[in-house]
Amino acid sequence: MGKNRSKYRLLARQIVDNKWFTVGIMFLIILNGLLIGVQTYDNAPDSIRIIQLSILFIFFLEIIIRWTGRRTTEEYVQDWWNWFDIFILVIGVIPEVADIILESSAEQKNIMSTLRILRVVQLTRSIRAIGELQLLIGVLIKSIRSLSYIAVLFLLIMYIYAIIGVTLFRNPDYQNSEHIKLTASNPDPYGDLGEAFFTLFRILTGEDWTDLRYNLLSNQEIKGSVPAASNGVITFYHVSWMIIAAYLLINLVIGAIVNNFQIVLEGQKEEEEAAKKKEKNGSDDGHDELRRHIKRPKV
């Protein structure tokens, strides 16, 4: 029994290590993604669902093969990519199970439409199949700590600027302004703290941030339309935020990611060198043992 189990484990390991196994899984991931896109059309054929169920079953078999071909259970459990595969598989099964259980009422159809969106998550399985993507995800995870500190700094500065913006530039009579009409899509950019946050984010993206300045300059002509603020203050406020947010803070984010990318690459290189060295030492030990056996005198 143990011999058969070892035989199956070896066979499964050979399948997993085969590059065509990875290529085949990647092909199915891409095919599944294309089929999800085709299903967004009204005249999509019903046979697509059968193909998707077959692909989902193959993904299930893939997880079984990886589990069977594991070197040790501890190694399999500690590899978080295996947990990622299981999670994505469960996400893909939920819509199919719900489609069988739920009835075809109008309310249930709305629930099903929402659950079907989960199928798109299966596209993220391409990360497992491409080593470079795994490297990038590892860099992002390693960068979370440094990025969190940058985010705190960013929100602190943004909060300060938002308060300044509301205090200086809020228009108490924005709805009756002669220059700008108040609409749902055109609120007072500094009407409250929440809107000021969004305005600062808008400036960060470079979306018509100069228009915000020009509109405030125009409103200065209307006495009492906005709190007293000179044109120089208006200009300095918007330009300084653009420089701090769009250039300095964004470059801090890029620098943190690039630094961690270099650290991950060096760590990966050290692991590869250690593995090669270990393999070489094992090979040398085998040769030394062979030499000792040859030179051993006959009794």
Disulfide bonds with the S-S distance in Angstrom:
none
